[in-house]
Amino acid sequence: MLFRSELMGVSAYALTAYRPEERGSLQGALNFAITNSVGAYLTLSGIAVIYGRTGALNMAQIGRDIGGHRPDGLVVVAFLLIITGFLIKGSIVPFHFWLADAHAVAPTPVCVLFSGVMVELGLYAVARVYWSMFAGALGHHAAITGVFLTLGVLTTIVGALFCFRERHVKRLLAFSTISHAGMFLSGFALLTPLGLAGAAVYVAGHALVKAALFLCVGIVLHRLGSVNETWLHGRGRALRWTGVVFTVAAFGLADLPPFTTFLGKGWIEATGSARGLDWITAVLVASSILVGGAVLRVAGGVFYGLGDPPSEDLEEAQESSEETSETEAAKGRTPLSMIIPAAVLTVAGFALAFWPHLGAEVQAAAVRFQDQAGYNATVLSGTHIARPVAPFRAEDTGITVADVLSGAGSAVGGLILAFIALYWRRLPVLRRGFEPGTGLVRPIRRFQSGVVNDYVTWIVLGVACLGGALALSIR
């Protein structure tokens, strides 16, 4: 698993620096390569520790050897090191810094892969390692839920806040991916088939609509040569079809029913409520409103010229100006090869929710995914394990009134927030010069400094805090 991950990573580093003549591309690729290489070294160290403990590298054999015993310090340390490397790839706070920097300079198709594939594979690796190797040994479900749910909620909130304040459109979408990565991790953290199924469906729906949004941004960069939301205000009116696709995909990102994102988030909220964690719904809805409001604000300002141009920030303008067009010719029109894939992806993000028996099939797959004993028997002895009976009723994956209200509330809240952000100067309460999100500028710059030394320092602090949490909760 680690070898395949690093093979993909090497390709991603090179693709990020696809335009080596530009300083920003080299810096983004360097930050990406160093932070993810540190993660790879941590994972490799964890593999070495668990190999020293069990003498095995096969996940099923490791799970069998350490399962059923009280976890010792070496097992906990191995778990910490292995998952930290994958949490870095999954852009979980405080290991998320590389993603925004890489998105800002990478070509549009590479951004699609980062947001739609690479982040999700990192989180998949965390889930695979836990259930195939450590679930039987650690066994402290409440403790594991608490640790991963804390990481997921923190990532969800931080990503949403950063997304709302960002004016560089590609970085804005990158921060929205970070926020959604936290939502995916929250679904996994609940350790239930329905929560895992919700995360899986949410991943699929998010990948489709986010890919469409990035392709639309690629069209804007092709036609107008900029990703600076402030400069682009009203200049995208001529891009009618691009604006329509971008707006529809933005509502999908805000979890509007019946997009697939709405379906996946609804299952995560349902399993959270079933475990007495109703506050998860409030966190997910609030974060969806912030992310949806940010993306809908871009749609309204750039493609429809709504509201007043946002205030210009010199540093943000300089960052955005470093992004140059990825095409050389035919800038006076939008080729069908650009707009059709974006439209198809948006439609797919809507249509996937109507796949027959989607809920039952995905949740049954989640049950098999969590069946460590069945996995061990199949891998180690070739024993055919009958498909386990899913511990849920068919109606558990249906759409309830509460789900519809939650999804509609996210979309409507995002739309209202977008209009407030566009027309804030005309609102009586805000006429004195207060711009929404202004207070986030300085923390964002300090937190997301672009200096790789700072990012590695945050990784070290994150490993220390995560290790301390695991040490205190698993005894």
WOMO-V591579 format. One record per residue. N is the residue number from 1. RES is the residue in one small letter. SS is DSSP state (A for helix, B for strand, O for the rest). OMEGA is omega in radians with two decimals (* if undefined). BURIAL is b if it has 16 or more other C-alpha atoms within 10 Angstrom, else e. Layout:
BEGIN
[[N/RES/SS/OMEGA/BURIAL] [N/RES/SS/OMEGA/BURIAL]]
END
This chain:
BEGIN
[[1/m/O/-3.13/e] [2/l/A/-3.14/e] [3/f/A/3.14/e] [4/r/A/3.13/e] [5/s/A/-3.12/b] [6/e/A/3.07/e] [7/l/A/3.06/e] [8/m/A/-3.13/e] [9/g/A/3.13/b] [10/v/A/3.10/e] [11/s/A/-3.12/e] [12/a/A/3.10/b] [13/y/A/-3.11/b] [14/a/A/-3.13/b] [15/l/A/3.09/b] [16/t/A/3.11/b] [17/a/O/-3.08/b] [18/y/O/3.10/b] [19/r/O/-3.02/b] [20/p/O/3.11/e] [21/e/O/-3.13/e] [22/e/O/-3.10/e] [23/r/A/-3.11/e] [24/g/A/3.13/b] [25/s/A/3.13/b] [26/l/A/-3.13/b] [27/q/A/3.12/b] [28/g/A/3.12/b] [29/a/A/3.13/b] [30/l/A/3.09/b] [31/n/A/3.12/b] [32/f/A/-3.06/b] [33/a/A/-3.07/b] [34/i/A/-3.10/b] [35/t/A/3.13/b] [36/n/A/3.05/b] [37/s/A/3.05/b] [38/v/A/3.09/b] [39/g/A/3.12/b] [40/a/A/3.11/b] [41/y/A/3.10/e] [42/l/A/3.13/b] [43/t/A/3.12/b] [44/l/A/3.09/b] [45/s/A/3.09/b] [46/g/A/3.09/b] [47/i/A/3.11/b] [48/a/A/3.14/b] [49/v/A/-3.11/b] [50/i/A/3.04/b] [51/y/A/3.08/e] [52/g/A/-3.13/e] [53/r/A/-3.02/b] [54/t/A/-3.07/b] [55/g/O/-3.09/e] [56/a/O/3.04/b] [57/l/O/3.09/e] [58/n/O/-3.05/e] [59/m/A/3.14/b] [60/a/A/3.13/b] [61/q/A/3.09/b] [62/i/A/3.13/b] [63/g/A/3.12/b] [64/r/A/-3.07/b] [65/d/A/-3.09/b] [66/i/A/-3.12/b] [67/g/O/3.09/b] [68/g/O/3.11/e] [69/h/O/3.07/e] [70/r/O/-3.05/e] [71/p/O/3.07/b] [72/d/O/-3.08/e] [73/g/A/-3.13/e] [74/l/A/3.14/e] [75/v/A/3.13/b] [76/v/A/3.12/b] [77/v/A/3.11/b] [78/a/A/3.11/b] [79/f/A/3.13/b] [80/l/A/-3.07/b] [81/l/A/-3.10/b] [82/i/A/-3.07/b] [83/i/A/3.13/b] [84/t/A/3.10/b] [85/g/A/3.14/b] [86/f/A/3.05/b] [87/l/A/3.06/b] [88/i/A/3.12/b] [89/k/A/3.12/b] [90/g/O/3.07/b] [91/s/O/3.10/b] [92/i/O/3.13/b] [93/v/O/0.11/b] [94/p/O/-3.12/b] [95/f/O/-2.91/b] [96/h/O/-2.86/b] [97/f/A/-3.04/b] [98/w/A/-2.95/b] [99/l/A/-3.12/b] [100/a/A/3.13/b] [101/d/A/-3.14/b] [102/a/A/3.13/b] [103/h/A/-3.04/b] [104/a/A/-3.03/b] [105/v/A/-3.09/b] [106/a/O/3.03/b] [107/p/O/-3.06/b] [108/t/A/3.13/b] [109/p/A/3.11/e] [110/v/A/3.07/b] [111/c/A/3.09/b] [112/v/A/3.14/b] [113/l/A/3.13/e] [114/f/A/-3.05/b] [115/s/A/-3.03/b] [116/g/A/-3.04/b] [117/v/A/-2.93/e] [118/m/A/3.13/b] [119/v/A/-3.10/b] [120/e/A/3.11/b] [121/l/A/3.07/b] [122/g/A/3.12/b] [123/l/A/3.05/b] [124/y/A/-3.14/b] [125/a/A/3.09/b] [126/v/A/-3.14/b] [127/a/A/-3.13/b] [128/r/A/-3.14/b] [129/v/A/-3.11/b] [130/y/A/-3.03/b] [131/w/A/-3.12/b] [132/s/A/-3.04/b] [133/m/A/-2.88/b] [134/f/A/-3.06/b] [135/a/A/-3.12/b] [136/g/A/-3.10/b] [137/a/A/-3.09/b] [138/l/A/2.97/b] [139/g/O/-3.11/b] [140/h/O/-3.00/e] [141/h/A/3.14/e] [142/a/A/3.14/e] [143/a/A/3.13/b] [144/i/A/3.09/b] [145/t/A/-3.12/b] [146/g/A/-3.11/b] [147/v/A/-3.08/b] [148/f/A/3.11/b] [149/l/A/3.07/b] [150/t/A/3.09/b] [151/l/A/-3.11/b] [152/g/A/-3.13/b] [153/v/A/3.11/b] [154/l/A/3.13/b] [155/t/A/3.13/b] [156/t/A/-3.08/b] [157/i/A/-3.12/b] [158/v/A/3.13/b] [159/g/A/-3.14/b] [160/a/A/3.13/b] [161/l/A/3.12/b] [162/f/A/3.13/b] [163/c/A/-3.06/b] [164/f/A/-3.09/b] [165/r/A/-3.02/b] [166/e/O/3.10/b] [167/r/O/3.01/b] [168/h/B/-2.90/b] [169/v/A/-3.14/b] [170/k/A/3.07/b] [171/r/A/3.09/b] [172/l/A/3.12/b] [173/l/A/3.09/b] [174/a/A/3.12/b] [175/f/A/3.06/b] [176/s/A/3.06/b] [177/t/A/3.09/b] [178/i/A/3.12/b] [179/s/A/-3.14/b] [180/h/A/3.06/b] [181/a/A/3.07/b] [182/g/A/3.09/b] [183/m/A/3.11/b] [184/f/A/-3.14/b] [185/l/A/3.09/b] [186/s/A/3.09/b] [187/g/A/3.09/b] [188/f/A/-3.05/b] [189/a/A/-3.13/b] [190/l/O/3.02/b] [191/l/O/3.08/b] [192/t/O/3.10/b] [193/p/A/-3.12/b] [194/l/A/3.10/b] [195/g/A/3.11/b] [196/l/A/3.09/b] [197/a/A/3.10/b] [198/g/A/3.10/b] [199/a/A/-3.12/b] [200/a/A/3.13/b] [201/v/A/3.10/b] [202/y/A/3.10/b] [203/v/A/-3.12/b] [204/a/A/-3.14/b] [205/g/A/3.12/b] [206/h/A/-3.12/b] [207/a/A/-3.10/b] [208/l/A/-3.08/b] [209/v/A/3.12/b] [210/k/A/3.07/b] [211/a/A/3.10/b] [212/a/A/3.13/b] [213/l/A/3.13/b] [214/f/A/3.10/b] [215/l/A/3.07/b] [216/c/A/3.07/b] [217/v/A/3.06/b] [218/g/A/3.08/b] [219/i/A/3.10/b] [220/v/A/3.12/b] [221/l/A/3.11/b] [222/h/A/-3.05/b] [223/r/A/-3.00/b] [224/l/A/3.03/b] [225/g/O/-3.13/b] [226/s/O/3.00/b] [227/v/O/3.12/b] [228/n/B/-3.09/b] [229/e/A/-3.13/b] [230/t/A/-3.13/b] [231/w/A/-3.07/b] [232/l/A/-3.03/b] [233/h/O/3.11/b] [234/g/O/-3.08/b] [235/r/O/-3.13/b] [236/g/O/-3.12/b] [237/r/O/-3.11/b] [238/a/O/-3.13/e] [239/l/O/-2.98/b] [240/r/A/-3.08/e] [241/w/A/3.07/b] [242/t/A/3.11/b] [243/g/A/3.13/b] [244/v/A/-3.13/b] [245/v/A/-3.14/b] [246/f/A/-3.11/b] [247/t/A/3.14/b] [248/v/A/3.11/b] [249/a/A/3.10/b] [250/a/A/3.07/b] [251/f/A/3.05/b] [252/g/A/3.11/b] [253/l/A/3.08/b] [254/a/O/3.04/b] [255/d/O/3.08/b] [256/l/O/3.04/b] [257/p/O/0.00/b] [258/p/O/3.06/b] [259/f/O/-3.13/b] [260/t/A/3.08/b] [261/t/A/3.10/b] [262/f/A/-3.11/b] [263/l/A/-3.12/b] [264/g/A/3.13/b] [265/k/A/3.12/b] [266/g/A/3.13/b] [267/w/A/3.08/b] [268/i/A/3.12/b] [269/e/A/-3.13/b] [270/a/A/-3.14/b] [271/t/A/3.04/b] [272/g/A/3.11/b] [273/s/A/3.12/e] [274/a/A/3.12/e] [275/r/O/3.11/e] [276/g/O/-3.13/e] [277/l/O/-3.08/e] [278/d/O/-3.12/e] [279/w/A/3.10/e] [280/i/A/3.12/b] [281/t/A/-3.14/b] [282/a/A/-3.14/e] [283/v/A/-3.12/b] [284/l/A/3.13/b] [285/v/A/3.14/b] [286/a/A/3.14/b] [287/s/A/3.09/b] [288/s/A/3.09/b] [289/i/A/3.14/b] [290/l/A/-3.13/b] [291/v/A/3.12/b] [292/g/A/3.11/b] [293/g/A/3.13/b] [294/a/A/-3.09/b] [295/v/A/3.08/b] [296/l/A/3.04/b] [297/r/A/3.08/b] [298/v/A/-3.14/b] [299/a/A/-3.10/b] [300/g/A/-3.10/b] [301/g/A/-3.04/b] [302/v/A/-2.98/b] [303/f/A/-3.10/b] [304/y/A/3.10/b] [305/g/O/-3.10/b] [306/l/O/3.04/b] [307/g/O/-3.14/b] [308/d/O/3.10/b] [309/p/O/3.12/b] [310/p/O/3.14/b] [311/s/O/-3.09/e] [312/e/O/3.03/e] [313/d/O/-3.01/e] [314/l/A/-3.12/e] [315/e/A/3.10/e] [316/e/A/3.11/e] [317/a/A/3.12/b] [318/q/A/3.10/e] [319/e/A/-3.11/b] [320/s/A/-3.11/b] [321/s/A/3.12/e] [322/e/O/3.11/b] [323/e/O/-3.11/b] [324/t/O/-3.10/b] [325/s/O/-3.13/b] [326/e/O/-3.12/e] [327/t/O/-3.07/e] [328/e/O/-3.01/e] [329/a/O/3.05/e] [330/a/O/-3.12/e] [331/k/O/-3.13/b] [332/g/O/-3.14/e] [333/r/O/3.10/e] [334/t/O/-3.14/b] [335/p/O/3.09/e] [336/l/A/3.14/e] [337/s/A/3.07/e] [338/m/A/-3.01/e] [339/i/A/-3.09/b] [340/i/A/3.10/b] [341/p/A/3.12/e] [342/a/A/3.13/b] [343/a/A/-3.13/b] [344/v/A/3.12/e] [345/l/A/3.12/b] [346/t/A/3.11/b] [347/v/A/3.13/b] [348/a/A/3.09/b] [349/g/A/3.09/b] [350/f/A/-3.00/b] [351/a/A/-3.08/e] [352/l/A/-3.14/b] [353/a/A/-3.11/b] [354/f/A/3.11/e] [355/w/O/-3.08/e] [356/p/O/3.08/e] [357/h/O/-3.11/e] [358/l/A/-3.08/e] [359/g/A/-3.11/b] [360/a/A/-3.10/b] [361/e/A/-3.12/e] [362/v/A/-3.13/b] [363/q/A/3.05/b] [364/a/A/3.06/b] [365/a/A/3.10/b] [366/a/A/3.10/b] [367/v/A/3.11/b] [368/r/A/3.13/b] [369/f/A/-3.11/b] [370/q/O/-3.08/b] [371/d/O/-3.09/e] [372/q/A/-3.13/b] [373/a/A/3.11/b] [374/g/A/3.10/b] [375/y/A/3.14/b] [376/n/A/-3.12/b] [377/a/A/-3.12/b] [378/t/A/-3.08/e] [379/v/A/-2.99/e] [380/l/A/-3.08/e] [381/s/A/3.14/e] [382/g/O/-3.13/e] [383/t/O/3.11/e] [384/h/O/-3.14/e] [385/i/O/3.11/e] [386/a/O/-3.14/e] [387/r/O/-3.11/e] [388/p/O/3.11/e] [389/v/O/-3.09/e] [390/a/O/-3.13/b] [391/p/O/3.14/e] [392/f/O/3.06/e] [393/r/O/-3.10/e] [394/a/A/-3.09/e] [395/e/A/3.13/e] [396/d/A/-3.13/e] [397/t/A/3.08/b] [398/g/O/-3.12/e] [399/i/O/-3.13/e] [400/t/O/3.10/e] [401/v/A/3.12/e] [402/a/A/3.11/e] [403/d/A/-3.13/b] [404/v/A/3.13/b] [405/l/A/3.12/e] [406/s/A/3.14/b] [407/g/A/3.12/b] [408/a/A/3.10/b] [409/g/A/3.09/b] [410/s/A/-3.10/b] [411/a/A/3.14/b] [412/v/A/3.10/b] [413/g/A/3.09/b] [414/g/A/3.12/b] [415/l/A/3.11/b] [416/i/A/3.13/b] [417/l/A/3.11/b] [418/a/A/3.13/b] [419/f/A/3.08/b] [420/i/A/3.13/b] [421/a/A/-3.13/b] [422/l/A/-3.03/b] [423/y/O/-3.02/b] [424/w/A/-3.13/b] [425/r/A/-3.09/b] [426/r/A/-3.14/e] [427/l/O/-3.09/e] [428/p/A/-3.08/e] [429/v/A/-3.01/e] [430/l/A/-3.08/e] [431/r/O/-3.09/e] [432/r/O/3.04/e] [433/g/O/3.11/e] [434/f/O/3.11/e] [435/e/O/-3.13/e] [436/p/O/3.09/b] [437/g/O/-3.10/e] [438/t/O/-3.12/e] [439/g/O/-3.14/e] [440/l/A/-3.01/e] [441/v/A/-3.08/e] [442/r/A/3.08/e] [443/p/A/3.14/e] [444/i/A/-3.11/e] [445/r/A/3.10/e] [446/r/A/-3.09/e] [447/f/A/-3.11/e] [448/q/O/-2.96/b] [449/s/O/-3.06/e] [450/g/O/3.14/b] [451/v/O/-3.03/e] [452/v/A/3.08/b] [453/n/A/3.11/e] [454/d/A/-3.11/e] [455/y/A/3.12/b] [456/v/A/3.08/b] [457/t/A/3.10/e] [458/w/A/3.09/b] [459/i/A/3.13/b] [460/v/A/3.11/e] [461/l/A/3.12/e] [462/g/A/3.10/b] [463/v/A/-3.14/b] [464/a/A/-3.12/e] [465/c/A/3.14/e] [466/l/A/3.09/b] [467/g/A/3.10/b] [468/g/A/3.12/e] [469/a/A/3.13/e] [470/l/A/-3.14/b] [471/a/A/-3.13/e] [472/l/A/-3.03/e] [473/s/A/-3.12/e] [474/i/O/3.14/b] [475/r/O/*/e]]
END
